């Protein structure tokens, strides 16, 4: 019998990732919306909460790469934010 063991032992919320990266959280959310679960992003739900985006270590690496791409080509975002 094989037992599935979750190899993810922690996630980091988008608020903390934005702080750690020195990025605007709203802008980072727009960038992260392009990510899928297999990219290392999940939604965490709690009592009375709508949920919060969180990232595995792999997800943070992928998000950093997306940030780099968007800074090189700012027009990539699917939904432009009003200034």
N, C-alpha and C positions, 0 to 999 in steps of 0.2 A: 504494500500500500504506500502510495506517495502522498506526502502531506505538503500542501502549498504553504510556503513561508513568504510573507511579504518582506521584500528587501528594502522597502522604503521605511526609514525609521523617523523621518521628520520632514516637514514642509515649512516653507517660509511664506508669509502673507505678502501680497503685492505692496502693501503699505511699507513693510520692512524692506523689501527689495528696492522700492523707489528711494527710500532713505539711504540705503547702502550704496546705491548707484549714483545718488545725487541727481535723480531725474524727477520730473513732474509726474505725480501719480496718475493724473487723468490721461496725460499723453502716453504714459507707460501702459495703461489699461487699453488704450486704442491699439497700441502695438501688440500687446499680448492677446488681443481678441483674434489674431490670426493663428494662434497656436491651438493644437489639438491635444487631447489627453496623452497620446503617444509621444508628444513633445515634452511632457513633464509638467503639465499644468492640470490642476484639479480645482473643483469648487468645494469649499468646506462650509457646511451648514450647521447652525446652532439654534438654540431655542430663541425664538423671536427675531431671528436674523434672516435676511434674504440670501445670505451666503457671501463668501469672500473668496476671491481668486488666490490660490497658493501654488507654490512651485517646489518641485523636487530640486536637488542639486543639478540634475541633468536639465531640468526646465529652466533654471537660472542661466545656465550656460547657453541654452538655445535663445533665451530672451536677450541676453547680452549680444549675441550675434544679430538678432533682429534689430536691436537698437542701433548697432553699428551700420547695418544696411540702410535703415531709415534716416540716419544722420547723413549718410553719403548721398542718398536720393530722397529728400523730404517729400516728394510727391507720391511716394509709394502707398501711403495710408489709404485704405479703402474709403474711409469716412473722414473728410476734412473737418477739423474743429474750427469753429468761429473764433476769431481773435478777440 
